[in-house]
């Protein structure tokens, strides 16, 4: 699933079920076949390109030899280890240790998430104006310092201030990373890089969540605070790796004294109707994350005979499938036509998943569990395919001279979809039951078809060669 955080994106999703507050996330898109060798700048005389790289080594070797992807992978793994701890502990810390009521925790999450919507675009925009390397490094440092302040927050006001800083910097950093990927890679390599980082994110947060479980087992205020501070330090350590990125990930900067003309800046993404439409449609389809994170646990508890513990099994299934197939099923989605078709397939899979979820109601325990597992499996493939399709289109439809601003706007759309998801799911599934699943299925199918039509329109408007 998209791994978002309170401490952030993709967007903090939250739910309160049977008196237990949980926070889940997803920052951040089938076989990735990256190059195996990367000549140095001294060998090529310029930024390394795909044309001068050799192919054939293992995927691991290819990642290790790429100066951008290798550092992004390590930085992502380190930071998501710490983030996984906070995803496990933050809400429970505020409710059980600090003693904040559930309504204040929900308000804290909502306000900080709303601020994160704005900083999603801001981070990408700033990555076009300043060094993306330095920007993402300092954003992660500030985020880590704010995370370390969580154990010191003992009131609603203090917790809100910390959460706003954490979410704002995390969302801005995500957009900056998107700009870095857009500049460092081209074509399939962009989508492949996003897919690899999504896989690493799932692994890191899963391991971090397990580490956070230690504090839950000890269940003392000291245990919570100690583990959270260690996790903040771990998150901050990723800043060193990001600072080691090569300088060609930065946007070209104009030096007036050089006598060279300033680089031409393309139009704002807010003045690009096609990209705005893609952002909106992708954000709508992105509400499928909310189905799994918000609607599904409540549906299981209130409408099925399955035990609530089965939800954990569904999350494990989803995580495993994303780790196994995200990279593999992202192949070819840098091609606009293929990405559009993949989007429709993802929409059809979501229709099937919604039908299976709806069919799990009022069945015997065994059958209900089987249908829920089948639904989550189908849902997971829809998630993987839609991510791959949207990543590819978000890169290919963007003006590369303003890569940061475009990636920031795209991330902003996902953030808005995340905020709207709980309301939409409550007004459909949680209010109208089976009919609500039908409505949701129609929404997902319509948005996926819209993305497909948008891709076709884009190809028709390209200048003839």
VENDANOR-V520959 format. One line per field, one symbol per residue. phi: phi as a letter, one per 20 degrees, with the letter a starting at -180 (. if undefined). Layout:
phi=???
This chain:
phi=.fedbffr.i.edbbcclmdecccca.q..eedffeccfffffenagfcffddedpffffffffeefeffffffffffffffffffffdgffffeeefnffgfffffgfffffffffffgfgfffffeecffffffffffffffffffegfeedbffffffffffffffffffgfffgffffeecclffffffffffffffffffffffffffffffflcgffgffffffffffgffffffffeffffeefgdedgffneffffefffffddgfffffffffffffffffgfedfffffffeccefffffffffffgfffffffdfffeefnffegffffffffffffffffffffgffffldfggffffffffffffgffffffffffffgffefeeeffcgfffffffffffffffffggfffffdffddmgffffffgfffffffffffffffffffefffd
